[in-house]
Amino acid sequence: MTHYHPEGHLIATAKNRAALASAATLREAMLTGTVLEARALRCDADHNLFVELPCGEGIIPYTEGAVGIAEGTTRDIALISRVSKPVCFTVQAVEETEGAVRAVLSRRAAQEKCRREYLSRLTVGDILPARVTRLESFGAFCDIGCGLPALMPIAGISVSRIPHPADRFSVGDNIFAVVTSLEGGRVCLSGRELLGTWEENAALFRAGETVAGIVRSVEPYGIFVELTPNLAGLAEWREGVRSGQRTGVYIKSILPARMKLKLVIIDTQDNMPASPPKLHYFLTEGHLNYWRYSPADCEKRVETVFE
């Protein structure tokens, strides 16, 4: 299966730079239908995108800016938001006038090629790279190839519950995801299955250690503290603790059969980091048919079946 990446993956490659170097190399790329990338410099009043080329200027006409633009199913913000960022395209025409090169490009054609050769062959359970493009309260939108979008709902971001995707991601993050559904041409993703099982995450810690965590929920019976995106423990109730605080916790015990960590809060801090910490992935490629989070000897079953 031909593999396509989120926009920005090709722009610095030697092959891409060579293809953009001259009118002759652009024509060669046009004949082969090669997908290339360059940076969009501006979007004019008619929403045509102008692209920086080493040998001249490229233009992506409005209707060629994205799949769905001509039909009205894709909003113009999909073009406006690409200014100053890499865009993918195929070359449609190359003109030379008194040594000046002007190329007509199509991002829509590149996206259609990506759909045909890559996305149409994905199956539920496939693991793929993605790039976070927008964060909403309900989830994270991701580029999974040539600017084509997929949604990772907030419940699928991690096992540890978070109030907003911004607690886990920043726009522009390169992440990994697993396909959970392919309905009506829409791709839905999850990330929690790649961040390790309960046992894999618990193995990073030992009883008797004092470690850093984030308060995720304050309940009358105790305080849930996240140690990793896929691991949280219950600390004894302590006055003045609030959700979102950073905290140091003492690990009293680790109980795999009950899938529990017992913690004691040592202190708390309000100064959260400027951006979410880098995620640690246990899986970054391949295919999943089934994933079980809970330990084998635990009565509580937390799992994902990919169908």
N, C-alpha and C positions, 0 to 999 in steps of 0.2 A: 504494500500500500504506500503510495506517495505521501510523504509527511509534509504538512504545512505548519508554520509557526505563527505566533502572534506578531503583529506589525512591530518592526524595530529589530527583529532577529537578523535580517539580511543586510541591513544598511551598511554595516562596517566590514562586511566580508570582501575578500579580494575578488571573488567572482562577480559580485554586484558592482563594485567600483570599476572593474574592467568593462563591464557591459554598458556603463553610463559614460565612458570616456570620450566617445566620438560618435558622429553621425553613422559611421560604418558599423560600429559595434551595436548601436541602437537598432539599426536595420536588421542585423543578425538576430538580435533578441526578438524583434517583431516576427521574423520568419519562424522562429522556434516556439513562439508563445511563452517565452520565459517570464516568470514573475520576478519583478525587480522592486527596489525600494529607494526612495529619496525623501528629503524633508520638504514638507509643504511650507511655503513662505507667506502666502496670503490667500485670502478668499475674497473675491470681489463682490460687488453689490448684487451680481446675478448668481452668486454662489458657485462660480468656477474656481477651482483650486489651481494655484500656480506653484510649481514644484522646482526646486533648485537642482540643476543638472551641471556636472563639471564642464560639459561642452556647450551649454546654452540654457534654454528655458523649456520647461515642460508645462503643459496645461491639461488638466483633467476637467472636461466640460461638465456642467452641472448634472446632466442625466447619467454621466459615467462615474459619478462620485461614489456611489454605493449601490448595492443590490436594494431594490425597493424605492429608490428616489424617484424614478420615472413614474412608478405606479402610485406613489403617495403613501406607501406603507412604512417608509423610513423618513424620519424627520430631518430637516435641514441642519439641526444641531450636530448630526453625525458628520457633516462636512466642516462646519465652522470649528468644531472642537479639534480638528486635525491640524490646524495651523500651528506651526513650529514643531510638529511631531512627524515621525516617519509615516509615510503612506506607501502601500503596495500598489502595483499597477502592471499592466502589460502595455507594450507599445503598439499604437494603432497606426501612426503615420509619422514620418520624419521629413522635415522640410529644411532646406538650406538656402539662405538668401544672403549673398555677398559675405559668405563665411560665417554668418550667424545661424545657429541651429535651433530649430523649434520643433518639439515633439508633441504630438497629441497622444494622450495616455488614457487608460481606462482602469480605474480601481474596481468598477463593477465587474469587468471581465475577469480580473484576477480573483475576485471573490467567487464568481460562478465556477471558475476552474477549481478553486479550493473546495467548494461544495461537491463538485462532481467527482474529483479524484481523491478526496480525503474524508470530508464529513459524511458523505453518503455511505461510506464503508465502515463507519464507526458502529460499534455494538455496545449495548449496556454492559458495564463492567470494564470497559477500556480505560486505561490510565493515560493521561495526556498532559502536556504543559499548557499553561494559560497565563494571561496577564490581566491583572485587575484594572478595569477601566472606569468603574463608577460604583459608589457605595450608597445604598439606600437602607432604610430601616429594616426592610424585609430580606435583604440579601446583597450579594456582590455580583455585579455584571462583569463578565470576563471576555477577553478576546481569545478565541481558541484557534484562530487561523485567519490571516489576511483581514483582520478587523471584524470578523463575523462574531456575533455575541452569543453568550450562554449565561445562564443564571445559576449561581450557587445560593440557594436559600439559607437563611441564617441558621436554621436547625442543622444544616449539613456542614457547617464550617468547622465545628469541633464538638467533641462530646461535652466538654465543659461549656455551660450556657453563658452567653455574653449578651449585653443589652443592645449592642449595635455592631455591625461588621467592622467599623473603624477600630474596635478594640482588638481586632485580629489582623486587619489588613490596612495598607495604605494604597492609594491609587498609584499604579505603575509597578506594583509588586509582581514579580515573576513567581508563580506558584505551580503546584501540581494538583490535579483533580481527577476524579473518576466519574464516568458517565453513568447517570442514574435513570435517565429517560430520554427517549427520542420520539417525540410525538408532534405531528404536524410540522415537521421541520425545525422544531424548537428543541434545543439541547439543554438538559438540566444536569447540574454537576453536584458533587459532594466532595468534601476534603477530609472529613474526620476519619475515614477508613485508611488513609495514608499516614496518619499521625500516631499510629501504634495502638496496640491493645492495652487493656488495663495492666496486664502483667509486664508488657514491654516498658511501659512508662513507670510502673512501680519499681522495676528493677534499677532505675536510675537513682533510687533513694534507699536509705537505711534507717531503721529505728534508732533513735538516739541523736540523729543529726538535727541541726537547726538550719533551715533553708528559707529562701525567699518565695513569696507567693503573692497572689492578688485576691482580695476579698470579692467574691462574686454574689453572695447572698447572705443576708442576715435574717435568721429565723428565731422564733422564741426558744427553740430547743438547741440552737447552736449556730455556728457560722461556717459557711462553705468557703473554703479557700482553694483557689486553683494553683497547682504546682506546675503543671504543663497544660497545654490546650486540651489534652485528652485525659487529664488526671486531676481530680479535686478530692479534698478530704474534709472532714467535719471537725471543727475546732470547738472547744468549750465556749459557751457564751461569755462575752466580755463587754462591759458597758462602753459606749462611745465609739464603737467600731462601725464603719459605714461601707457600703458596697463601693467598689472601685479603688479602695485604699491599697497601697502596697503594704506588705506585712512580712515580718519574720516569724516563722512558726517552728516549734519543736515537734518532731515526729515521735509520738508515744508508741504507736504500734502500726504494723501493716498486716492486714488480715485478708489474704486472697480468697478464702472460702466465703467470706461475706462481702468481698469487693469493697473494703473500707480502709481508710487511713484515719487514725485518731491523732488529732493535732492539738497543740496548745499555742495560742498567740502570744508572742513575746512583746512585740510593739508594732505600731502602725505608722505609716507616712502618707501624706496627701500629695506629694510631688510625683505624679505619674510621669513616665518617660514620654518624650515628644512623639515617638512613633512606636508601633507595636514591635515586640522582639521578633527576631528571625525565627521562622518555623523550622522544626527538625522533622524531616520526613523519614519514615521507615520503608516506604515504597515510592518509587518515582517512575516506574514503567511496568508494562505487562498488562495483565487482564485479571479481574477478580470475578469469580462466580459466587463466592460467599465470604463473609467476614464476620467473625465473632469477636466482640470487644471483651466480654466477660470471661473470667477464668473457667476452665472446663469443670472444676469441682464446685462452682458457684451455682446456687439454685436460680438466681436471677439471670435471665438470658437477655443480653443486649447484642443484637446482630443485624446484619444487612444481607438480604438475599437479592442478587442481581438477576433480573429476568428480562 
